[in-house]
Amino acid sequence: MNDKSNTTGKLSVKERKHMFRRWIFSAGLGYNYETQQAPSVAFSMARALRKIYPNDDDYIEAMDNHYKYFNVTPQMGNIILGASLAMEEKDGLKAKDAVQSLKTSLMGPFSGVGDSVFWILFPTIMGSIAGYMALQGNAIGAVIWMLMYIALYWVKMWLFNLGYTSGTKLVTTLGNKINLFTDAISVMGLMVIGTLIATVVTVYTPFKFHTGKVTLALQSGVLDKIMPGLLPVLLTALVYWLLGKKSWTPTRIILLIIVISLIGAATGILGVKS
């Protein structure tokens, strides 16, 4: 199929639900250390994007845009993917950058909420109730546990529709200002990435200079004086630079970091902050 048409197709409720179900049942499949949930996103969006983009080249470009790093609590991913689908349905490839920026900026904050609610709060409360009832010999506890997880399906569906409706309203309201939205959401994404560098990436050196009776710690005496978190920033910059090289894949970069860590630990240049 190689239709020259560049227009987008309107998705039916059935087609949107099909995309939602694909995500629900495949969010944890195809997980890898390079793109994490991207294969699941691409699989979920495939049929919907085929309807939106009848032209093969447009379809490939849209699919490639979704086959990029993505990692979020699966339940909260419904909102993000619902909004992404609505934006592509409304503006096609013109919304490509906005869709990618939206996914990048929201997956971190939404995961914080989703992990707390769906992985900690909900299982703790409902598990405690069901477990206590089971210990008392009451089978209703197990039934309640199963019914609650069945009910979660409809919660996920509601979250998907919420994201889809919000995405439609967002694009409709912005109209020709989609570029402004793209720039704003890109800035938000950069802020999220910058925060992750400072809080998640940890590089520490215990190395000390000794001159006579004077001892100077390289980390606290030099690097932290220049800029706190300088080593994590330099490591992140190195990774981004290597990602731009064709010969360097994420897997190779991970192996390189492991080798650097082993050499650094063996020589005493790198260590664990006490």
Backbone torsions as a table, in degrees:
resi	resn	phi	psi	omega
1	MET	NA	124.3	-176.9
2	ASN	-141.6	55.2	-179.7
3	ASP	-65.0	132.7	-179.4
4	LYS	-76.5	-13.9	-176.3
5	SER	-61.7	140.7	-177.9
6	ASN	-111.6	7.2	-176.6
7	THR	-79.6	155.9	-179.6
8	THR	-93.2	152.7	179.8
9	GLY	-99.6	150.6	179.8
10	LYS	-88.0	128.3	-178.3
11	LEU	-87.4	140.2	175.8
12	SER	-84.3	167.6	177.7
13	VAL	-60.9	-39.7	179.5
14	LYS	-61.7	-41.5	-179.9
15	GLU	-68.1	-36.9	177.8
16	ARG	-68.0	-40.5	178.4
17	LYS	-65.5	-34.5	178.3
18	HIS	-63.1	-42.5	178.2
19	MET	-64.2	-41.2	179.2
20	PHE	-61.5	-45.6	-178.7
21	ARG	-66.1	-36.9	177.3
22	ARG	-60.0	-42.1	-179.9
23	TRP	-67.6	-43.8	-177.8
24	ILE	-58.1	-43.1	-173.8
25	PHE	-94.2	-1.1	-179.6
26	SER	-128.2	4.1	-175.0
27	ALA	-58.0	-32.4	-179.0
28	GLY	-97.3	0.3	-179.4
29	LEU	-94.0	149.3	179.2
30	GLY	73.5	12.2	-178.5
31	TYR	-66.0	134.5	179.1
32	ASN	-145.2	168.0	-174.8
33	TYR	-82.8	-6.6	179.3
34	GLU	-91.8	-53.3	-177.7
35	THR	-116.4	-2.6	178.8
36	GLN	54.5	-106.9	-174.0
37	GLN	-89.0	6.1	-177.1
38	ALA	-57.4	-41.2	177.5
39	PRO	-59.0	-37.5	178.7
40	SER	-68.0	-38.3	178.1
41	VAL	-63.9	-46.9	-179.4
42	ALA	-62.6	-42.5	178.3
43	PHE	-62.4	-41.5	-178.0
44	SER	-67.5	-38.6	-174.1
45	MET	-87.0	-10.7	-168.9
46	ALA	-53.7	-54.7	-175.9
47	ARG	-67.8	-40.3	-180.0
48	ALA	-63.9	-43.1	179.7
49	LEU	-68.1	-31.6	177.0
50	ARG	-62.8	-36.2	178.4
51	LYS	-72.1	-39.3	-178.3
52	ILE	-71.3	-38.5	-176.6
53	TYR	-117.0	90.1	178.7
54	PRO	-68.7	-24.1	178.4
55	ASN	-78.4	132.3	-175.0
56	ASP	-60.2	-44.9	-177.7
57	ASP	-63.2	-41.7	178.0
58	ASP	-64.2	-41.4	-179.7
59	TYR	-63.0	-44.4	179.0
60	ILE	-63.1	-42.2	179.6
61	GLU	-63.5	-41.9	179.1
62	ALA	-66.5	-42.2	179.0
63	MET	-64.2	-41.2	179.0
64	ASP	-62.8	-34.0	178.9
65	ASN	-65.7	-31.0	179.6
66	HIS	-88.7	-13.3	178.8
67	TYR	-91.2	50.5	176.9
68	LYS	-126.1	165.9	-173.0
69	TYR	-47.0	128.2	177.3
70	PHE	-153.7	131.4	179.7
71	ASN	-153.4	118.1	-177.2
72	VAL	-153.3	157.4	171.3
73	THR	-56.4	122.4	-172.2
74	PRO	-49.8	-40.0	-178.3
75	GLN	-63.5	-40.4	-179.3
76	MET	-77.1	-19.8	176.3
77	GLY	-62.8	-23.7	177.6
78	ASN	-58.8	-40.4	-179.5
79	ILE	-65.9	-47.2	-176.0
80	ILE	-64.9	-46.2	-178.3
81	LEU	-70.8	-32.9	175.6
82	GLY	-63.1	-44.2	178.2
83	ALA	-66.5	-40.3	179.4
84	SER	-62.0	-43.1	-179.9
85	LEU	-62.8	-42.4	-179.9
86	ALA	-64.2	-39.8	-179.2
87	MET	-66.7	-40.6	179.3
88	GLU	-70.3	-36.9	179.2
89	GLU	-64.6	-33.6	-176.9
90	LYS	-82.4	-46.4	-172.7
91	ASP	-118.1	0.5	177.2
92	GLY	62.9	-142.5	-176.1
93	LEU	-69.5	-14.6	176.1
94	LYS	-63.9	-24.6	-179.6
95	ALA	-94.7	7.6	-174.9
96	LYS	-56.5	-50.9	-178.8
97	ASP	-65.7	-38.7	179.5
98	ALA	-65.0	-39.0	179.1
99	VAL	-63.1	-47.0	-179.4
100	GLN	-64.9	-40.7	178.4
101	SER	-66.0	-38.6	178.0
102	LEU	-61.1	-46.6	-179.7
103	LYS	-63.2	-43.2	-177.8
104	THR	-64.9	-41.5	-174.6
105	SER	-78.9	-26.5	-175.1
106	LEU	-96.3	-22.7	-174.2
107	MET	-64.5	-32.8	177.8
108	GLY	-69.3	-58.6	178.8
109	PRO	-59.1	-40.6	-179.8
110	PHE	-67.1	-33.2	177.6
111	SER	-66.6	-36.3	177.5
112	GLY	-60.5	-43.1	178.2
113	VAL	-70.9	-46.8	-176.2
114	GLY	-63.8	-41.9	179.3
115	ASP	-62.4	-41.5	-178.3
116	SER	-66.6	-40.7	-175.8
117	VAL	-81.6	-52.2	-170.4
118	PHE	-88.7	-24.0	-179.0
119	TRP	-103.4	-20.7	-176.4
120	ILE	-117.2	-62.6	-173.3
121	LEU	-63.3	-54.3	-176.2
122	PHE	-62.8	-51.7	-179.8
123	PRO	-63.7	-34.3	-179.1
124	THR	-65.5	-49.7	-177.5
125	ILE	-68.2	-53.7	-176.0
126	MET	-70.2	-34.8	177.6
127	GLY	-65.5	-38.1	178.9
128	SER	-65.4	-43.8	-180.0
129	ILE	-64.6	-48.3	-178.4
130	ALA	-65.1	-41.4	179.8
131	GLY	-64.5	-41.0	179.8
132	TYR	-64.2	-43.3	179.9
133	MET	-65.7	-37.4	179.1
134	ALA	-65.3	-39.7	178.1
135	LEU	-64.0	-26.4	177.8
136	GLN	-85.8	3.9	179.7
137	GLY	81.3	15.7	-178.7
138	ASN	-99.1	112.5	-177.4
139	ALA	-71.3	-12.8	-179.2
140	ILE	-62.9	-27.7	179.4
141	GLY	-59.6	-45.4	178.7
142	ALA	-66.5	-37.5	178.9
143	VAL	-64.2	-44.3	178.4
144	ILE	-59.4	-42.9	179.9
145	TRP	-58.9	-45.5	-179.5
146	MET	-68.7	-40.2	179.6
147	LEU	-65.1	-36.4	179.8
148	MET	-66.1	-38.3	178.8
149	TYR	-72.2	-29.9	173.1
150	ILE	-67.6	-40.8	178.6
151	ALA	-63.3	-29.7	179.4
152	LEU	-61.0	-28.0	178.4
153	TYR	-58.2	-44.1	-178.5
154	TRP	-72.8	-29.6	174.1
155	VAL	-64.2	-43.7	178.8
156	LYS	-63.1	-40.5	178.2
157	MET	-62.6	-40.3	178.3
158	TRP	-64.4	-40.1	178.6
159	LEU	-64.3	-39.8	178.4
160	PHE	-63.5	-46.4	179.0
161	ASN	-64.0	-35.2	176.7
162	LEU	-62.1	-45.7	178.3
163	GLY	-64.5	-42.3	-179.5
164	TYR	-63.7	-45.7	179.3
165	THR	-64.6	-42.1	179.6
166	SER	-64.4	-40.3	179.1
167	GLY	-64.0	-40.5	178.9
168	THR	-64.0	-46.5	179.6
169	LYS	-63.2	-38.7	-178.1
170	LEU	-61.3	-49.5	-178.0
171	VAL	-69.0	-40.1	-179.9
172	THR	-63.3	-40.8	-178.9
173	THR	-69.3	-41.3	-177.1
174	LEU	-73.5	-37.5	-179.9
175	GLY	56.9	-119.8	-177.7
176	ASN	-75.6	-2.9	-178.9
177	LYS	-92.0	20.6	-177.5
178	ILE	-61.1	-32.1	178.3
179	ASN	-65.9	-36.5	177.5
180	LEU	-64.7	-41.5	177.3
181	PHE	-63.5	-41.8	179.5
182	THR	-59.4	-44.7	179.7
183	ASP	-64.2	-41.8	-178.1
184	ALA	-66.0	-44.4	-178.0
185	ILE	-71.4	-28.1	176.0
186	SER	-66.9	-40.6	177.0
187	VAL	-62.7	-41.3	177.0
188	MET	-61.9	-41.2	178.1
189	GLY	-62.7	-41.0	178.1
190	LEU	-64.2	-37.5	177.6
191	MET	-63.8	-41.9	178.8
192	VAL	-63.2	-45.8	179.3
193	ILE	-62.8	-41.8	178.6
194	GLY	-61.9	-39.2	177.6
195	THR	-65.8	-40.4	178.9
196	LEU	-62.9	-38.3	179.2
197	ILE	-60.3	-44.0	-176.5
198	ALA	-73.4	-28.8	-173.7
199	THR	-104.3	-25.0	-174.4
200	VAL	-105.2	-43.5	-178.5
201	VAL	-76.9	123.0	-177.7
202	THR	-124.0	117.8	174.7
203	VAL	-132.8	124.7	-176.0
204	TYR	-137.3	138.5	175.7
205	THR	-119.8	124.8	177.4
206	PRO	-88.5	4.5	-175.4
207	PHE	-60.3	138.5	-179.3
208	LYS	-132.1	141.4	174.6
209	PHE	-89.5	136.2	178.5
210	HIS	-122.3	123.5	175.6
211	THR	-134.7	103.3	-175.7
212	GLY	63.1	-123.1	178.4
213	LYS	-94.1	1.4	-177.6
214	VAL	-95.3	130.7	177.2
215	THR	-123.9	130.2	-179.2
216	LEU	-125.5	118.1	178.0
217	ALA	-76.1	126.6	-178.0
218	LEU	-63.1	-39.6	-176.6
219	GLN	-69.7	-60.2	-175.0
220	SER	-80.0	-29.3	-175.4
221	GLY	-87.6	-22.4	-176.4
222	VAL	-123.2	-62.8	-172.2
223	LEU	-64.5	-45.6	-179.6
224	ASP	-66.7	-25.1	177.8
225	LYS	-72.6	-35.0	177.9
226	ILE	-70.5	-52.3	178.2
227	MET	-167.2	120.8	175.8
228	PRO	-59.4	133.1	-178.6
229	GLY	80.3	21.5	-178.2
230	LEU	-64.0	-44.6	-179.0
231	LEU	-62.7	-44.7	175.5
232	PRO	-59.1	-38.1	179.2
233	VAL	-65.8	-43.4	179.6
234	LEU	-64.2	-40.6	178.5
235	LEU	-64.4	-42.9	178.8
236	THR	-63.4	-41.7	178.2
237	ALA	-62.1	-39.6	177.4
238	LEU	-62.5	-43.5	-179.4
239	VAL	-63.5	-45.0	179.3
240	TYR	-62.7	-38.8	179.4
241	TRP	-65.3	-43.3	179.4
242	LEU	-66.3	-34.7	178.5
243	LEU	-62.8	-23.9	178.0
244	GLY	-80.8	-6.8	178.6
245	LYS	-93.8	134.4	-177.4
246	LYS	-63.7	-31.1	-175.7
247	SER	-81.3	-7.1	-177.8
248	TRP	-109.8	117.7	175.3
249	THR	-101.0	161.8	177.0
250	PRO	-55.1	-36.2	179.7
251	THR	-64.9	-43.5	177.9
252	ARG	-63.2	-37.7	179.6
253	ILE	-66.4	-39.7	176.8
254	ILE	-61.0	-44.0	178.6
255	LEU	-64.3	-38.8	177.2
256	LEU	-61.3	-43.6	179.6
257	ILE	-63.9	-37.7	177.4
258	ILE	-63.2	-44.0	179.0
259	VAL	-63.4	-44.8	178.7
260	ILE	-60.7	-41.6	-179.9
261	SER	-63.7	-43.4	-179.8
262	LEU	-64.8	-45.5	178.8
263	ILE	-64.2	-42.6	179.2
264	GLY	-63.1	-40.7	178.6
265	ALA	-68.9	-38.6	-178.7
266	ALA	-68.1	-35.3	-178.2
267	THR	-89.7	-11.4	-179.4
268	GLY	85.5	4.2	179.2
269	ILE	-74.8	-36.4	177.5
270	LEU	-114.7	151.1	-179.3
271	GLY	-160.8	-175.8	179.2
272	VAL	-97.6	129.4	-179.6
273	LYS	-70.5	127.2	-177.3
274	SER	-84.4	NA	NA
